Amino acid sequence: MRFHASIAIGASLALAACGGSPRISNVPRAPSASGPVSDWPVKVGNPYQVLGQWYYPRDDRDYDQTGIASWYGPKFHGLSTANGETYDMDRVSAAHKTLPLPSYVEVTNLENGRRIIARVNDRGPFVGDRVIDLSRRSAELLDVVRKGTARVRVRRVYPPEDVRLALRGGGKSAGAVQMASAAPKPVRQPVPAPISQTAAPTPVAADVMTPAPVAIRTVSLPASSATGPARPPASPAPVAATFAYGGPSFIQVAAVSDNGRAEWLANYLKPFGTPVMQPMASGMIRVRIGPFTSVEDAQAALAKVHNAGYQEARIVVDAPAG
């Protein structure tokens, strides 16, 4: 990793000329990356301290910031990233201080208009107003290599599976410059972070957002602590009466309008049960978990989904065929 290892062994920190992140020179290199990596599990991570400053990772679904981008390359090629992958400077990837690992961002070079979608799998940069550290390939696509830094806009996005697969497996094509054209435009809408985090040394307000495509119809997530007291979790529907209806039972989590967002949510829900994506006549995509065969299994899974932040998820039963 580019900083966790240095903290663990107490090595002295040094700032790299381009990346501006704490580096150490005696970390063994990992094997060269081969084949596609996985988008699961998604890791947020605990608060951490670098150069005397605390950082608080969170699942900010509507992240949208402008600032300075830098890049890092040959000195770190083959080393481990913060989520345990192998850093490949020829892949379209990036490092960010707080976004989940992995996640995807649209990066726009505000100096020349170039845009890419990059996969975030590392932590950094830790200098001034720098908001993202680009791999060498990402920097080439944005025309940042020669200058070293550029003013950029960084926006979290949820690309479709074909784009994510290309980035997980290499994504070296110059066509990545145009991949952002289909990215959804976000609209601010407060929701709680769905991934539990370790409490920070000092209270930190979290105002997590969700992108516009997440037109949640069946789940209204409560405000976070930054916007006021959260409502208590909704009580689950009477499971025993519902099961008596006779059809297959599911946990209804959300209905979203964007396929990429639905796939992301389905992957996130895998630890709680078998995710099911159901296209609806309205064009929305219903995301559920199930089916369940017992009241106990359904209630146990529902409790876990509530604890993950989806506090108005509920048990539903489909009408039996015929």
Secondary structure, 3 states (H helix, E strand, C coil): CCCHHHHHHCCCCEECCCCCCEECCCCCCCCCCCCCCCCCCCECCCCEEECCEEECCCCCCCCEEEEEEEEECHHHCCCECCCCCECCCCCCEEECCCCCECEEEEEEECCCCCEEEEEEEECCCCCCCEEEEEEHHHHHHCCCCCCCCEEEEEEEECCCHHHHHHHHHCCCCHHHHHHHHHCCCCCCCECCCCCCCCCCCCCCCCCCECCCCCCCCCCCCCCCCCCCCCCCCCCCCCHHHHHCCCCCEEEEEEEECCHHHHHHHHHHCHHHCCEEEEECCCCCEEEEEEEECCHHHHHHHHHHHHHCCCCCCEEEECCCCC
